[in-house]
Amino acid sequence: MTPLLMAATGVGPTDHGIATPVSLILIAAAAFLIPLLAGRIKTPAVVLEILFGVAVGPVLGIIEPGEELLGFLSEFGLFLVMFLAGFEIDFTRLERQGPTQLLSGLTLFGLFLGAGWVGAGLLDYSATEQRLFLTFLIAAAALGLVVPALRETRRGSTRLGQLILITGVFAEVGSLVGIIVLSVLVDGGVGIDLLAIPALLAVLAVTLIVLRRAAWWYPERFERLFRADDPAEMGIRATLALLFVFVGLATLLEIEAILGAFLAGAVFTFVFRDPGQLEEQLNGFSFGFFIPVFFINVGIEFPLSELADRDVLVQALSLIGVAFAIKLIPSLLLMLRRFSLRESLAAGILLAGQLSVIIALADLGLDLGLLSSGLRAGAIMLVAVSAVISPVGFRFLAPPLRDEPRGAPRRRLLGSP
């Protein structure tokens, strides 16, 4: 059971209690001050948040992993990242563009998988099941890094930003589903457990139909969701309710909860194409506190001690090299789509970033005997290294665009025509 669900149900006490006063003070101060420092030194805030977590966690030992409140806030932040990733998809624009953009993203993800299969072979993984697991693991992307990086550089509405986001969706969701299906096959073979994903998709389809019919027949009631002056904040309540319903369903079906969070955001924005003020409100409280806590916790939970063994360190460094190569090399083909070399490399380096979801999947691979302890440690190190290098590299190769002039229409992450 995840920390968020344990905290909600009261199940599963932690070793360190709810939270220490020192950790509360440090994390609250960091969430407020780090963006100010990041702006001064022109570094993505997420990088400093992760480094701060490493400093107060494994380096200085001021905050230990396992505090219940920190785990609750961190996981809620991860769910919000995934929800906003689905929420930010502009289905209207995608429909106008036709299948071209989707096919481009799907093709790039397919190239990641092919390169990942080759890379897994270079890491001396010859067994088909092990090689497939490692292929999905390193071909995955982290929307938790992609969305903030595009937002900070204001490149989400560009052609490059759109392609990166769509590819990131395919890479994260596709790899996640691939690993879930593979793990079910390895653990129990072909059986009823494989019906979990179709069952979640069936609930998704029913929810879409019900919401669209309800919005069509009772538009005046749904308009309240997007009113900025609603004292009950029904828009926030509706989005969070949908988020937790899908997270709960995914957990009930023993599917990774972040997949449910992403689908919830996608459902909402598919039904309600113009969220208006509601999007700004969601971004405000999400990026204002919960998401920074998630990134700080990534640093706190980084286990430096596991990398003390030289053999483990060599395996870890090899995995990091392969993980970056399988994203950067295929991304160079974007130059055939009239992207510059810098833009192509920027896309590759951002999509190479990973977050703590990979650690959870690596733990699953270790339990199933599909990954060695060295490669699990490599996955942990990959998260720490790529979560710092990817946003910094993207910002260097694709510098922030100028602010839109006053009076210009606000663009959503995928942009407007």
Number of C-alpha atoms within 10 A of each C-alpha: 10 14 24 19 17 16 19 10 9 10 11 13 14 17 11 14 11 16 17 15 8 11 16 14 10 14 22 14 11 21 21 13 12 19 19 13 15 16 11 9 8 12 17 22 24 26 24 21 27 24 20 22 26 24 17 19 23 19 16 11 12 14 26 18 20 19 19 22 19 24 23 21 21 24 22 21 22 26 27 28 29 28 28 25 26 24 29 23 23 20 17 15 15 16 12 9 11 10 10 11 18 18 13 17 21 20 15 24 27 18 19 28 23 15 22 26 22 16 23 23 17 13 15 9 18 12 10 12 16 19 22 20 23 25 26 25 28 30 28 30 31 25 31 29 25 27 21 20 24 26 15 16 19 19 21 25 17 16 13 19 24 23 21 25 26 23 27 29 25 20 28 24 20 19 22 24 17 16 21 21 20 18 19 16 15 14 11 11 13 12 9 9 14 16 12 18 17 10 14 20 13 12 14 17 12 11 17 17 13 12 16 15 13 13 16 11 11 11 11 10 10 17 12 15 20 19 16 14 8 11 7 10 16 18 23 16 12 12 19 17 13 21 24 17 15 23 24 17 18 21 18 13 16 14 20 19 21 24 22 27 30 25 23 29 25 24 20 23 20 19 18 17 14 14 18 14 13 19 18 12 14 18 14 12 12 20 16 14 18 22 26 28 29 29 28 27 28 25 27 26 20 23 18 14 9 16 18 10 10 10 11 19 18 15 21 22 19 16 26 22 13 19 27 21 19 24 29 21 15 20 23 20 16 20 14 9 10 10 15 13 15 15 20 25 25 27 29 26 23 30 30 31 28 32 23 24 21 21 21 15 21 25 20 17 22 16 12 14 13 23 19 17 18 22 26 25 26 25 29 29 24 28 25 24 16 24 27 22 17 25 29 23 18 25 20 13 17 19 15 16 11 9 8 11 7 7 6 7 9 11 13 19 23 25 18 13 8
